[in-house]
Amino acid sequence: RGGHRRDRYYSCLAGQHYVTMGETTTNKQGEAGSRDYNQRWFGYFGLVIFSIANFASVVDAKTFQGAGERAFSITVGALSTTICALVLLFDRVPKLADIFDYKEQSDGKLEGYTLAFLSCWWVVGTALMTRADGIAYKSLNIYFSSWFSLGMSVYTLNEWSASKDIISFEELTRLSATLKSWYALCLSSLITMGSAAQIHGLLDYQSRADASFAVACGAVSWVIAMCAVLMHYKILRCCNITAGGMIELTTALLLCLWLMIGVATITKDGGVASTITGTPDCDVEDGRVPGSNLFLSSWGAFLSSLSIAVRAKAAQALRFAQAQETQRRKAEKEVGEESKTEPDDV
């Protein structure tokens, strides 16, 4: 009997030891498997894809005459690809992550500085490649990959900034339902004005009328959009602009009409923005029209103004409904107070 009890005792100890070892192993595997990866991996991955596409397309554009511009464009894609590939490599390979944790360096500030650099880097690169008669119009892969790379870098920077509770585009534009559209109009109008000014210098004297009108369209809408943005933040106080107010709605409708005329004029057959890539000498009697951002930016400005008008009208309807509800509740409250003050009939 004593031997039997001793065997049971040792078997229980062995079982407890086995369970303890199993839990320890499981916990270690769980800790190893739950590594804290960079939450902005999608932005870096997208930037790698578009940067590689841009780099390969620029290398293949051998017919472009500007050697210096082509060399810099190659550098833009190559450097962006290298930086983002290293970020993903040090984030996903455990041994490298143990050596250098990129997202935690300097309390995350290194990642912010890197993303700010990449955003500025692609602003310069996209502006150079997609300028009027630039290398981007040798292949639309260059054109769209440069713009998508810029968009992904800004998107990733915005995600990092929001995660650090610094500032984000959502916080900047939550003051009203129309503020995002005003920002879009401001940006697209600025690109329209700049692209039209570049085309104006490249065209013959006889063909500059449409380009001059495009500059005027971009300048007028940019000034109005910038003033509207500043009024939302109460920086400019020349008039009180509110979401759904008559001033905003009237301004948006006038901008729609103005930019509709502009789009119809500059994107017509034979116009300065009839296509993205431009037209060769044999297609236009007045000479060659260079490729530019003008086609997409002018349409972007018009659609932004249309979005402002729609959102302003929706905000106006919402304000009207809220005012009606407030009046109804006020009337019910007054009726209730009057019924309390009236004496009961005997």
Backbone torsions as a table, in degrees:
resi	resn	phi	psi	omega
1	ARG	NA	-41.1	179.1
2	GLY	-63.9	-38.4	177.9
3	GLY	-66.4	-36.0	178.9
4	HIS	-65.7	-43.0	177.2
5	ARG	-63.3	-39.4	-179.9
6	ARG	-64.1	-39.7	178.3
7	ASP	-64.2	-42.3	178.6
8	ARG	-63.6	-38.5	-180.0
9	TYR	-62.9	-47.2	-179.9
10	TYR	-67.7	-34.2	178.9
11	SER	-67.9	-37.6	176.1
12	CYS	-64.6	-42.7	176.7
13	LEU	-60.2	-43.2	178.9
14	ALA	-63.5	-40.0	178.3
15	GLY	-64.9	-42.5	177.3
16	GLN	-63.1	-41.3	179.1
17	HIS	-63.6	-38.4	-179.9
18	TYR	-65.9	-44.2	179.8
19	VAL	-63.8	-43.0	179.8
20	THR	-62.2	-44.3	178.9
21	MET	-64.3	-38.1	178.5
22	GLY	-63.7	-42.5	178.0
23	GLU	-64.6	-40.7	179.7
24	THR	-62.9	-43.1	180.0
25	THR	-65.0	-42.6	179.9
26	THR	-63.1	-42.9	179.9
27	ASN	-63.2	-41.7	179.3
28	LYS	-64.2	-41.7	178.9
29	GLN	-66.2	-38.1	179.0
30	GLY	-64.5	-42.0	178.6
31	GLU	-64.6	-39.7	179.7
32	ALA	-69.6	-34.0	-177.2
33	GLY	-79.1	-20.9	-177.2
34	SER	-98.4	44.7	178.1
35	ARG	-65.8	140.8	-177.4
36	ASP	-83.1	96.8	-180.0
37	TYR	-81.3	164.8	178.5
38	ASN	-69.2	124.4	-177.2
39	GLN	-73.0	-12.3	179.6
40	ARG	-99.0	26.2	-175.8
41	TRP	-63.1	-33.8	-178.7
42	PHE	-62.3	-41.0	179.0
43	GLY	-64.1	-43.3	178.6
44	TYR	-65.6	-40.9	-180.0
45	PHE	-63.9	-45.2	177.6
46	GLY	-62.8	-37.3	179.2
47	LEU	-67.1	-35.9	175.7
48	VAL	-63.0	-45.8	-178.0
49	ILE	-61.5	-50.1	-177.1
50	PHE	-70.5	-32.9	178.0
51	SER	-67.6	-40.4	177.0
52	ILE	-63.5	-43.5	178.4
53	ALA	-61.3	-41.2	179.0
54	ASN	-66.0	-45.9	-179.5
55	PHE	-60.2	-48.1	-178.2
56	ALA	-65.4	-38.2	-178.8
57	SER	-70.2	-38.3	178.7
58	VAL	-68.1	-40.5	177.5
59	VAL	-60.4	-36.0	-177.6
60	ASP	-79.1	-14.2	-178.5
61	ALA	-83.2	74.6	-174.3
62	LYS	-85.0	-10.5	-179.0
63	THR	-86.0	-6.1	-179.9
64	PHE	-72.2	135.9	-172.1
65	GLN	-80.7	-30.3	-176.3
66	GLY	-78.4	101.1	-176.8
67	ALA	-68.1	-42.5	-179.3
68	GLY	-65.4	-42.4	178.4
69	GLU	-65.4	-39.9	178.6
70	ARG	-65.1	-40.4	179.1
71	ALA	-63.6	-42.1	178.7
72	PHE	-67.4	-37.6	178.2
73	SER	-63.5	-38.3	175.9
74	ILE	-63.2	-41.4	180.0
75	THR	-63.7	-37.5	-179.8
76	VAL	-59.1	-51.2	-179.4
77	GLY	-68.1	-39.0	-178.0
78	ALA	-66.1	-45.7	-178.9
79	LEU	-66.1	-41.3	179.0
80	SER	-63.6	-43.0	178.6
81	THR	-62.0	-43.7	-178.1
82	THR	-63.5	-46.8	-177.8
83	ILE	-62.8	-48.6	-176.6
84	CYS	-69.8	-34.9	177.3
85	ALA	-65.7	-39.6	177.3
86	LEU	-65.9	-39.1	178.1
87	VAL	-60.6	-47.0	179.2
88	LEU	-66.1	-36.6	-179.0
89	LEU	-66.1	-46.2	179.8
90	PHE	-72.9	-16.9	178.5
91	ASP	-87.2	-33.7	-172.3
92	ARG	-99.4	-20.6	178.4
93	VAL	-93.1	115.5	-173.8
94	PRO	-57.7	-42.5	-178.3
95	LYS	-64.3	-40.0	177.9
96	LEU	-70.4	-36.4	178.4
97	ALA	-64.7	-34.2	177.0
98	ASP	-67.8	-31.9	179.4
99	ILE	-76.0	-43.7	-175.4
100	PHE	-144.6	104.2	178.0
101	ASP	-90.0	98.4	-172.1
102	TYR	-59.8	-44.6	-173.5
103	LYS	-71.5	-16.7	-178.5
104	GLU	-104.7	-1.6	-178.8
105	GLN	-66.1	130.4	-179.8
106	SER	53.7	40.6	179.4
107	ASP	59.4	35.7	177.8
108	GLY	85.4	-2.7	-177.5
109	LYS	-70.2	-31.5	178.9
110	LEU	-60.5	-41.5	178.1
111	GLU	-64.8	-39.6	178.0
112	GLY	-63.8	-43.3	177.8
113	TYR	-63.5	-39.8	179.8
114	THR	-64.5	-44.7	179.9
115	LEU	-68.2	-35.4	176.1
116	ALA	-65.4	-40.2	177.1
117	PHE	-63.7	-45.1	-179.8
118	LEU	-62.7	-37.9	178.6
119	SER	-64.7	-46.8	177.8
120	CYS	-65.3	-37.8	179.6
121	TRP	-60.5	-43.6	-179.2
122	TRP	-78.7	-24.7	171.7
123	VAL	-61.4	-47.5	179.1
124	VAL	-65.9	-46.1	-178.5
125	GLY	-63.8	-43.7	179.7
126	THR	-67.1	-40.6	178.1
127	ALA	-61.8	-38.4	-179.9
128	LEU	-73.0	-46.5	-174.8
129	MET	-71.0	-34.1	-176.0
130	THR	-101.4	13.3	174.4
131	ARG	-62.5	165.2	179.6
132	ALA	-57.9	126.1	-179.7
133	ASP	65.9	29.4	179.4
134	GLY	-84.8	-176.6	-176.4
135	ILE	-69.8	-20.8	-177.7
136	ALA	-64.5	-20.8	-176.1
137	TYR	-91.6	2.9	168.8
138	LYS	-78.6	-26.1	177.4
139	SER	-154.9	128.8	179.6
140	LEU	-67.9	-16.6	172.5
141	ASN	-61.3	-38.6	177.9
142	ILE	-67.0	-43.9	-176.6
143	TYR	-60.5	-54.8	-174.6
144	PHE	-74.6	-34.8	179.3
145	SER	-67.1	-33.6	177.8
146	SER	-68.2	-43.1	179.0
147	TRP	-68.1	-39.9	178.1
148	PHE	-66.9	-36.2	177.3
149	SER	-64.5	-42.4	175.9
150	LEU	-61.8	-44.1	179.8
151	GLY	-62.9	-41.2	-179.9
152	MET	-68.4	-36.9	179.0
153	SER	-67.1	-42.5	178.1
154	VAL	-68.0	-39.9	178.1
155	TYR	-60.4	-44.7	-179.4
156	THR	-67.6	-39.1	176.0
157	LEU	-62.5	-40.1	178.3
158	ASN	-64.9	-39.6	177.8
159	GLU	-64.3	-42.4	178.3
160	TRP	-64.2	-44.6	-179.1
161	SER	-62.2	-39.8	178.3
162	ALA	-66.9	-36.7	180.0
163	SER	-69.0	-25.2	178.8
164	LYS	-94.3	4.9	-179.6
165	ASP	56.8	37.6	177.7
166	ILE	-89.5	-70.7	175.4
167	ILE	-166.7	155.6	178.4
168	SER	-145.6	165.5	-179.8
169	PHE	-64.5	-32.4	178.4
170	GLU	-64.2	-40.4	178.6
171	GLU	-69.8	-33.9	179.8
172	LEU	-68.9	-29.6	-171.2
173	THR	-111.0	12.7	-177.2
174	ARG	-85.9	1.9	-179.2
175	LEU	-68.1	-32.0	179.9
176	SER	-153.6	165.6	-178.9
177	ALA	-73.5	-18.8	-175.4
178	THR	-100.8	-5.7	-172.4
179	LEU	-65.6	-36.7	177.4
180	LYS	-60.9	-42.0	-180.0
181	SER	-68.2	-33.9	175.8
182	TRP	-65.1	-40.1	175.7
183	TYR	-62.1	-43.8	179.2
184	ALA	-62.6	-40.6	178.0
185	LEU	-65.6	-39.6	179.4
186	CYS	-62.1	-45.7	-178.8
187	LEU	-68.1	-47.7	-177.9
188	SER	-66.0	-35.1	178.1
189	SER	-68.5	-37.7	177.3
190	LEU	-63.5	-42.2	177.6
191	ILE	-66.0	-39.4	177.7
192	THR	-60.5	-47.3	-178.8
193	MET	-63.5	-44.7	-179.4
194	GLY	-66.5	-43.3	179.9
195	SER	-65.5	-41.0	179.4
196	ALA	-65.4	-37.1	177.8
197	ALA	-65.3	-38.6	177.0
198	GLN	-65.7	-43.8	179.2
199	ILE	-63.9	-37.7	-179.4
200	HIS	-57.4	-36.7	179.5
201	GLY	-77.9	-16.4	-178.2
202	LEU	-96.7	-18.6	-176.5
203	LEU	-85.2	162.8	173.0
204	ASP	-69.3	162.1	-176.3
205	TYR	-60.9	-35.9	-177.5
206	GLN	-71.7	-18.1	-173.4
207	SER	-105.6	12.0	-172.7
208	ARG	-90.4	-2.7	-175.9
209	ALA	-64.7	-48.4	179.7
210	ASP	-64.2	-37.4	178.8
211	ALA	-65.3	-39.0	177.4
212	SER	-64.2	-40.9	178.1
213	PHE	-65.7	-36.1	177.8
214	ALA	-65.3	-38.4	175.8
215	VAL	-61.5	-43.1	179.6
216	ALA	-64.3	-41.5	178.3
217	CYS	-59.7	-48.1	-179.8
218	GLY	-65.1	-40.8	-177.0
219	ALA	-66.2	-46.2	-178.0
220	VAL	-63.5	-48.5	-178.0
221	SER	-67.9	-32.7	178.6
222	TRP	-68.2	-42.6	179.1
223	VAL	-62.1	-45.0	-179.5
224	ILE	-65.5	-43.3	-179.7
225	ALA	-64.6	-41.5	179.0
226	MET	-64.0	-42.1	177.8
227	CYS	-63.0	-39.5	179.6
228	ALA	-64.7	-41.1	178.2
229	VAL	-63.2	-45.0	179.6
230	LEU	-65.0	-34.3	177.8
231	MET	-68.4	-33.8	177.4
232	HIS	-62.4	-35.5	179.8
233	TYR	-89.9	6.7	179.4
234	LYS	61.9	22.2	175.2
235	ILE	-79.3	-40.5	175.0
236	LEU	-106.6	124.9	-172.8
237	ARG	-120.4	31.8	-179.8
238	CYS	-70.1	-28.2	174.4
239	CYS	-154.2	156.9	-177.2
240	ASN	-90.7	106.5	179.9
241	ILE	-103.7	125.4	179.4
242	THR	-127.8	153.3	179.2
243	ALA	-63.6	121.4	-179.0
244	GLY	87.7	1.0	177.6
245	GLY	-75.3	163.0	-178.1
246	MET	-65.7	-33.5	179.5
247	ILE	-64.2	-47.1	-179.2
248	GLU	-66.3	-44.2	-178.8
249	LEU	-64.3	-43.0	179.1
250	THR	-65.2	-42.4	178.1
251	THR	-61.7	-43.0	-179.9
252	ALA	-63.4	-40.7	179.5
253	LEU	-66.8	-39.7	177.1
254	LEU	-66.2	-38.0	176.7
255	LEU	-65.8	-38.8	176.7
256	CYS	-58.5	-45.7	179.7
257	LEU	-64.7	-43.9	-179.6
258	TRP	-62.8	-46.8	-177.4
259	LEU	-76.3	-26.1	174.0
260	MET	-64.3	-42.8	176.5
261	ILE	-63.8	-40.3	179.9
262	GLY	-64.4	-45.6	179.3
263	VAL	-63.2	-43.0	179.6
264	ALA	-63.1	-32.2	-177.2
265	THR	-78.8	-47.0	-171.4
266	ILE	-88.1	-16.0	178.6
267	THR	-105.6	11.8	178.3
268	LYS	-70.6	170.1	178.1
269	ASP	-61.5	122.0	-177.5
270	GLY	85.3	3.6	179.1
271	GLY	-79.3	177.4	-176.5
272	VAL	-74.6	-13.2	179.8
273	ALA	-134.8	39.8	179.9
274	SER	-70.3	-26.1	176.9
275	THR	-139.2	171.8	176.0
276	ILE	-80.1	-43.2	-173.5
277	THR	-84.8	-5.7	-178.6
278	GLY	86.5	-179.0	-177.9
279	THR	-127.6	142.2	176.2
280	PRO	-73.1	173.0	-175.7
281	ASP	-59.5	-33.8	-173.5
282	CYS	-76.8	-11.1	-175.8
283	ASP	-92.7	-22.8	-176.0
284	VAL	-125.9	130.9	-177.4
285	GLU	-65.8	-34.1	-177.3
286	ASP	-79.6	-3.2	-180.0
287	GLY	120.6	-175.5	-174.7
288	ARG	-76.6	137.2	174.6
289	VAL	-106.9	119.7	-176.4
290	PRO	-73.1	155.7	173.8
291	GLY	-71.6	151.5	-177.1
292	SER	-163.7	176.9	175.0
293	ASN	-81.3	-0.2	-168.0
294	LEU	-64.0	-37.1	-178.5
295	PHE	-61.3	-54.2	-177.2
296	LEU	-71.0	-37.7	-177.8
297	SER	-69.3	-37.2	178.5
298	SER	-67.0	-41.3	175.4
299	TRP	-66.0	-38.5	177.5
300	GLY	-61.6	-40.5	178.3
301	ALA	-65.0	-43.8	179.7
302	PHE	-63.3	-45.3	-179.8
303	LEU	-66.5	-32.9	177.1
304	SER	-65.7	-43.3	178.1
305	SER	-64.5	-37.0	176.9
306	LEU	-65.1	-39.1	177.5
307	SER	-64.3	-38.5	178.0
308	ILE	-62.3	-44.6	-179.4
309	ALA	-62.9	-43.6	-179.3
310	VAL	-65.9	-45.5	-179.2
311	ARG	-67.1	-37.1	178.8
312	ALA	-66.0	-40.0	178.2
313	LYS	-65.7	-40.2	177.7
314	ALA	-65.1	-41.0	177.9
315	ALA	-65.3	-36.1	177.5
316	GLN	-64.9	-42.2	177.7
317	ALA	-64.0	-38.5	178.5
318	LEU	-66.1	-42.1	178.3
319	ARG	-63.4	-39.2	178.7
320	PHE	-64.0	-43.4	179.0
321	ALA	-64.6	-40.3	177.9
322	GLN	-65.1	-39.2	178.0
323	ALA	-64.3	-41.1	177.7
324	GLN	-63.0	-41.5	179.1
325	GLU	-65.8	-39.7	177.9
326	THR	-63.2	-43.5	178.3
327	GLN	-64.0	-38.8	179.5
328	ARG	-64.0	-44.6	179.5
329	ARG	-66.1	-36.9	178.2
330	LYS	-64.9	-41.1	178.8
331	ALA	-65.5	-42.0	178.1
332	GLU	-63.2	-38.1	179.0
333	LYS	-65.7	-42.0	179.2
334	GLU	-65.0	-40.8	177.9
335	VAL	-63.4	-40.6	178.7
336	GLY	-64.5	-39.3	178.5
337	GLU	-68.0	-38.5	178.4
338	GLU	-65.5	-38.6	179.9
339	SER	-66.5	-29.6	178.8
340	LYS	-74.0	-34.0	-177.2
341	THR	-80.9	-19.7	-179.5
342	GLU	-73.1	134.9	179.1
343	PRO	-72.7	150.5	178.8
344	ASP	-75.9	142.2	177.7
345	ASP	-73.6	135.6	179.8
346	VAL	-89.7	NA	NA
